[in-house]
């Protein structure tokens, strides 16, 4: 899907230097460790629209919405009530809430359609970590979105079916189109399948993947996955938000590039408290 604007891209690499410094220390001590990186874009997907996914929104700096290329978009999010958006904590942790904007109904980021709302409050999980654990945030908008932008229900602890291995899921976003850095101006989506937790743990033996807070998915045939600019966006199954785009796991020939998502059901109580 698409990448971030150059200015904002630099700001949202906040966690890379600390991780890289830590990595060099560990390697120097004789450990082979690789960090989790924030997700970068939907690669290998298809064109979609906000009419088909009306709850998919962009997150940007609101002053840049209609002046910067691609509407100043740097992350995605999911409208879960008319005034609440769920996204990744790593998208907004370094921003003042009142600097943020959310746009619904803008399929093509080059156009000025859809509705813009300012953010008045950002709740970031209090145990969010720089290795992207507890990677969840909830934004409060200054005004409700119009009714045509239908909110997406949040998965709860009772929703075990969508997390079963092999379940069909769909990821949406405006991230990079390919590994060459081409940006997507139009919303894209990809059909994925949920992977077994043990597969993702095996691909990330240093422990970044935690099945109590993560779920991973991929397309075993095409290798489609999210990318830069898709962070914070929705993974949807069974008509519910089951995951938040977070980072990319290691891949193999048998398991091409799984995307790692915050397991929404694990945080449903905390999210629900923010929706009141």
Secondary structure, 3 states (H helix, E strand, C coil): CCCCCHHHHHHCCHHHHHHHHHHHHHHHCCCCCCCCCECECCECCEECCCCCCCCEEEEEEHHHCCCCHHHHEEEEEEEEECCEEEECHHHHCCCCHHHEEEEECCCECCCCCCEEEEEEEEEECCCCCCCCCCCCEEEEECCCCCCCCCCCEECCCCCCHHHCCCCEEEEEECCECCCCCCECCECEEEEEEECCHHHHHHHCCCCCCCCCCEEEEECCCCCCECCECCCCCEEEECCEEEEEEEEECCCCCCCCCCEEEEEHHHHHHHHHHHCC
